Each structure stands twice: as C-alpha cells, then as structure tokens.
C-alpha cells in the first residue's frame, strides 16, 4: 500500500504520517515548508519523521506547481491520498486572501486533476468547522447549508468542498471530506491560541483574550483525530462522496481553556480582554451522530488531559532547542 500525505510537515500531517509509518506502509509526503509560521518547527517534524527513511519519501514541493506535482504522480501510484496541506488561519485570511485561493482552492484542484487517470481507493480532504459560518443551529450537522462563511478562510474551504464534490461526481473519485473541529496537541501550530497562551504565560507576557473569553470551541485532541482517520481509511464501502464532522461533541468556553493552562503551569495569566475579532465564529459544536453511526468513532482524550500533554511536550521541545 502506498499513501500520499500532503502537508506532512504540518501539525496534523506530521501525526498522520508518523502513525502510518508505524503501520509499516509506504508514505510519500509533500510539503512546501512555507513561512506562515516558523519553518523550524516544520523542519523538526520532518526530521523526526525521517527516523524511518525506508518507508518514507519526502518531496519539498508547492502543490500549486502542477508540473512538479505531475512528476510525483507519474512516479508513484497512490492507493490512498490524505490531503491535509492548506493555508490555515482565520485572521490571516483577512490580510492575505490570495494565499487561500492558491493554497486551498488551486492546490486542491491540482490534486483532483491528477487523480482522474489513477483513481485511488479513497481521498481524504481536510475541511474545517469554519464552513458552518452563521448558523442558527449551533449543533453543527453535516447536512446544514454552508452558504454564510464569516472569513475568507472558511469561504476557501467551502469552495474546496464544492470542487471535490464535482470531481467525485464526474469521475467517480471516492472522496471523504473531514470537517476538523479545533484540533490541538503536541507539535501543534504556534498561531493557535493554546500554543500562544502557553508561550506567553511562561514568559510572563499578557495574553489577548478575544470576546472576553466567552466564545466556545469543540476542542479535539490530535490522537483522536488520527484514530478517526484510521477508521475512515479502513472501512470498506461503496460511497463515492461523504462529509464527516470530526470533533469531541463537547464544546468548552475559552475561559475554561485558559484556566486549564494556568493550572497545569501553576501560573496566573495576565490578561488583556478584547472584543470579538473580525472573522471569528462565536462557537463551534460538532454533531457526531453520523460519524459514530458510520464509523463507530469514539472520542477518548478529554480537554484537561490533552492540555497537560501539550504543555509537557512544549516544555520538553523548548528545552531541547536550548540544548541544541
């Protein structure tokens, strides 16, 4: 079996790649190693993955470069594709919308174009809870309309979903769209709140608490996401297109999230309370009925345990950086 993981140097991509390699399968990883956040963290993830060189081949490639991508697809026949590469960040999308057209819409189209001739058994695409936008029903279900995004990031993910559906319908490509809900954990993204809060609290710097800490998120621990992906890959079925929520079904307020970080660090954070940030959703809540029914997905790591694990990793990782 040969797997393609795009965005393999990213947070989720790194964990998925490590998991697959433990299963003793061949993994081709693609990542551009861009500088949206510190490339050193991305390079350290790749360095850690490369401990198993026999089963892993890495290509430093921009998915927008169709010619470079063609060469990889000509060289390898992929049984499964896990497309996790994307331009992340709600707030950054306001500053640089063109990056989302390139890295989310164009990149996804390129992947699908190259799948027409060599159709894999399944393609998993990373989408986002952000697609739900301005919904009155806050317990988000996969069949709700997604026509009211509140950020350009969300709009690009909705576009990606529509394009994937079109290719699936036209060419019988088996597509699973995975709507991730605020994934967190070790090796996470520095632009995300929990990473930023931990860093600043340790450094005795003020943290910015948007919406006065009243908005809530369906926080989802990284190993649960990886286990969900494994279950979706393994199941034999005939569905050509499916959308799935991947979350904890247990949303928590940002205030509580910060309290857990403070308790673990045994430091009281200095807070700067700010109003709601442009582009932010007030809350996310994953309705997991469909995912549980179709794949028996079970969330295992609660928020306290997950935060503790992240902070343990963060301290160890920064100690090793200082040693090196």
Secondary structure, DSSP 8 states (H G I E B T S, - for coil): -EEEEETTTSHHHHHHHHHHHHTT-EEEEEE---SSS-HHHHHHHHHHHGGGGGGEEEEE--TT-HHHHHHHHHH---SEEEE------HHHHHH-HHHHIIIIIIHHHHHHHHHTTS--SEEEEEEEGGGG-S-SS-SB-TTS-----SSHHHHHHHHHHHHHHHHHHHH---EEEEEE--EE-TT--TTSHHHHHHHHHHTT--EEEEGGG--EE--EEHHHHHHHHHHHHH-----SEEEEEES-S--EEHHHHHHHHHHHHT----EEEE---TT--SB--B--HHHHHHH-------HHHHHHHHHHHHHHHHHHHHH-
